[in-house]
Amino acid sequence: MKLPVTLTGAVQPGNKIGRRFSMPTANIYPKENISGLAYGVYYSTINIDGNDYFGITNLGVRPTVSEGNRVNAETYIYDFQGDLYGKTVSVTLLKFRRGEVKFDSLDELYRTIADDFRAGAAFHKTDSPVLD
């Protein structure tokens, strides 16, 4: 499937693991057919109430933190704070960064996500604070 691709859905509660690492995410279960899209991390934008924000999205089954096979689009949003639960949002996947990986520990996952966030900030040319 050729990018960009837009996915829509209502923001659902997740495992809240991102909050433990100061990186909350908006989780949606896409309504669109995603066959042909690779599981992994994408540079993205997210539309919330008509406003676009830069983001970085993991599309997949989250093998490090979930044993299920339900596909989720989990987006960290740069420069956004607020409660999105129940809101319908649109996430546009712009460019593929890397494939989905099952990590051996949450610390390894965190370090990789921190690298993803820094790369996303560079991609979007934002000086948004990112994790160290």
Residue pairs with C-beta under 8 A, 6 or more apart in sequence:
1 34
1 35
1 36
1 37
3 42
3 93
3 94
3 95
3 96
4 92
4 93
4 94
5 32
5 34
5 37
5 92
5 93
6 32
6 90
6 91
6 92
6 93
7 28
7 30
7 31
7 32
7 34
7 59
7 73
7 90
7 91
7 92
7 93
8 28
8 30
8 31
8 32
8 88
8 89
8 90
8 91
9 28
9 29
9 30
9 31
9 73
9 88
9 89
10 28
10 86
10 87
10 88
10 89
11 26
11 27
11 28
11 84
11 85
11 86
11 87
11 88
11 89
12 27
12 28
12 29
12 85
13 27
13 85
14 25
14 27
14 72
14 74
15 65
15 66
17 65
17 106
18 24
18 25
18 74
18 76
21 110
21 113
21 131
22 131
23 76
23 113
23 117
23 131
24 76
25 74
25 75
25 76
25 77
26 46
26 74
26 75
26 77
26 84
26 89
26 91
27 72
27 73
27 74
27 75
28 72
28 73
28 75
28 89
28 91
29 70
29 71
29 72
29 73
30 59
30 71
30 73
34 59
34 71
37 59
37 93
38 59
38 96
38 99
39 59
39 60
39 61
39 71
39 99
39 100
40 58
40 59
40 60
40 96
40 97
40 98
40 99
40 100
41 56
41 57
41 58
41 59
41 96
41 97
41 98
41 100
41 116
42 56
42 57
42 58
42 59
42 93
42 94
42 95
42 96
42 97
43 55
43 56
43 93
43 94
43 95
43 97
43 119
43 120
43 123
43 124
44 54
44 55
44 56
44 57
44 75
44 91
44 92
44 93
44 94
45 52
45 53
45 54
45 55
45 91
45 92
45 94
46 52
46 53
46 55
46 57
46 75
46 77
46 89
46 90
46 91
46 92
47 53
47 89
47 90
47 91
47 92
48 77
48 80
48 84
48 87
48 89
49 87
53 77
53 78
53 79
53 80
54 77
54 78
54 79
54 120
54 121
54 124
54 126
54 128
55 75
55 76
55 77
55 78
55 91
55 120
56 75
56 76
56 78
56 97
56 116
56 117
56 119
56 120
57 73
57 74
57 75
57 76
57 91
57 93
58 72
58 73
58 74
58 100
59 71
59 72
59 73
59 74
59 93
59 100
60 71
60 72
60 100
61 68
61 69
61 70
61 71
61 72
61 100
62 72
62 74
62 100
63 100
63 101
63 102
64 101
64 102
64 103
64 106
64 109
65 106
65 109
73 91
75 91
76 113
76 117
76 120
78 120
78 121
78 124
78 126
78 128
78 130
79 126
79 128
95 123
97 116
97 119
97 120
98 116
101 112
103 109
103 112
113 131
114 130
114 131
114 132
117 130
117 131
118 130
118 131
120 130
121 127
121 128
121 130
